[in-house]
Amino acid sequence: MRQIEYAQGDPDFMTSLARGMAVLSVFAQHGGREVSMSQISADTGIPRAAVRRALYTLAKLGYVGEHGRGYVLLPRVLGIGGAYVASASLSVAAQPVLDALRDAVHESCSLAVLDGDDVLYVARAETVRIMSIGLRSGSRLPAYCTSMGRILLSALPEDTLDAYLERNPLRPRTERTVTRTDELLEILAKVRREEVSLTDQELEIGLRSIAVPVRDRAGTVIAALNIGTQAGRVSLQTMHAQLLPPLRQAALRLGAVLS
């Protein structure tokens, strides 16, 4: 991971610990499914030998276990993040608003923040599963190709955004993924102006998502709220006309609750 590369000149930075955390993060990206050593190495950019040592250590500590030809998370890993997600005021306060939004639009909706370079889901209200991977509180996704990620990236200071783009190559998740930096910057500028982000099958074919910012009373973007739909069932026009108004209203309620 480029974050690790950038920090290696820091004498207090523990590269081995950072690599172990990067390995753990891959399981979240794959929805907790079995992951092979080669997949982890490809996703993180960490050499296979270092991945093997990280997995060996995590297995000895009881956080991962071998399964088939790969590795899976073990229940002990819940102790790292589960307590925070369950008790965080953001998650607890947001859930009733997300539940009400889901019931109003009959679509799945989520709340997320930017954690490092990833979108971190802090609350979710689901109708039916619309992605190949299961999403839940604690799930992580790339920021550059997701609707909530673009909301959060658009709110970053220019130098922070430039550093993010330098660390994160825009890899194609589907044939629709925007992979040119200049094009993404144009999209983020539009998101910043219009305060809405819509992605059409850039993360996964068949998935469309629309997101808006959640602001505190001072106007600072503190999270992003989205509605995800199936592309074959809901048109882009319908998303703007029918889903965007209640999404904005829910974001306003969340901002008032969370401020």
PyMOL commands that set and color helices and strands:
alter all, ss='L'
color gray80, all
select helices_A, chain A and resi 2-7+15-29+37-44+48-60+75-87+89-105+147-154+158-167+181-194+236-258
alter helices_A, ss='H'
color red, helices_A
select strands_A, chain A and resi 64-67+70-73+108-115+118-125+140-142+197-200+207-215+221-230
alter strands_A, ss='S'
color yellow, strands_A
deselect
rebuild
show_as cartoon
